[in-house]
Amino acid sequence: MSHDAPLILLIEDEPVMAEITGFRLDLLGFEVETVASAEETFQAVQHRLPEVIILNLGSPDMDGLALTERLSNDPRTSQIPILAISDNADLDEVERSYVAGAKDYLVIPYDLTVLQDKLGKLLHPVGVA
């Protein structure tokens, strides 16, 4: 994939889910970098800033909400939209993700067209030239 394609940083520690999501993003024409921990996340953004971060809140090895908040408050990454994904559809969880700094939320399992639509809105917000 060329550097012309938008880079998505996928933070997913479950290998099967990372492979499936990465494959779907590749089909949509994105360049994908997958990491499995908070430490790998910060190494990745030091190397190259992505256009969007997709972060699985349900990762057992890290606190997804704390990582979302840290990325949102870091001057280097605060302008990168975060799409939180989770198998938890509870409205309190959704609200906590927005408060932590996520720009959108997607419940797993998800439809590929819904993922595509959400990424399109994050990459090209309405009212922004």
Backbone hydrogen bonds, N-H to C=O, Kabsch-Sander energy under -0.5 kcal/mol:
donor,donor_aa,acceptor,acceptor_aa,energy
5,A,2,S,-1.1
8,I,31,E,-3.0
9,L,52,V,-2.4
10,L,8,I,-0.7
10,L,33,E,-2.9
11,I,9,L,-0.6
11,I,54,I,-3.4
12,E,10,L,-0.9
12,E,35,V,-2.5
18,A,14,E,-2.8
19,E,15,P,-2.4
20,I,16,V,-2.6
21,T,17,M,-2.8
22,G,18,A,-2.5
23,F,19,E,-2.3
24,R,20,I,-2.3
25,L,21,T,-2.6
26,D,22,G,-2.3
27,L,23,F,-2.3
28,L,24,R,-1.4
29,G,26,D,-1.6
30,F,25,L,-2.3
31,E,6,P,-2.3
33,E,8,I,-2.5
35,V,10,L,-2.8
41,T,37,S,-1.8
42,F,38,A,-2.1
43,Q,39,E,-1.8
44,A,40,E,-2.5
45,V,41,T,-2.2
46,Q,42,F,-1.0
47,H,43,Q,-1.4
48,R,44,A,-2.5
51,E,7,L,-2.6
52,V,7,L,-1.3
53,I,81,P,-2.6
54,I,9,L,-2.9
55,L,53,I,-0.6
55,L,83,L,-2.2
56,N,11,I,-2.4
57,L,55,L,-0.7
57,L,85,I,-2.6
58,G,85,I,-0.5
59,S,56,N,-1.0
62,M,59,S,-1.0
64,G,57,L,-0.8
64,G,62,M,-1.0
67,L,63,D,-2.4
68,T,64,G,-2.4
69,E,65,L,-2.4
70,R,66,A,-2.5
71,L,67,L,-2.7
72,S,68,T,-2.3
73,N,69,E,-1.6
74,D,70,R,-1.0
77,T,74,D,-1.0
78,S,74,D,-2.0
80,I,77,T,-1.7
83,L,53,I,-3.3
84,A,82,I,-0.7
84,A,104,D,-2.4
85,I,55,L,-2.6
86,S,106,L,-1.9
89,A,87,D,-0.7
94,V,90,D,-2.0
95,E,91,L,-2.7
96,R,92,D,-2.5
97,S,93,E,-1.9
98,Y,94,V,-1.9
99,V,95,E,-2.6
100,A,96,R,-2.1
101,G,97,S,-0.8
101,G,98,Y,-0.7
102,A,97,S,-2.7
103,K,82,I,-2.6
104,D,82,I,-1.4
106,L,84,A,-2.5
108,I,86,S,-2.7
114,V,111,D,-0.5
115,L,111,D,-2.0
116,Q,112,L,-2.5
117,D,113,T,-2.3
118,K,114,V,-2.5
119,L,115,L,-2.5
120,G,116,Q,-2.3
121,K,117,D,-2.1
122,L,118,K,-2.0
123,L,119,L,-2.5
124,H,120,G,-2.0
128,V,125,P,-1.6
129,A,127,G,-0.5
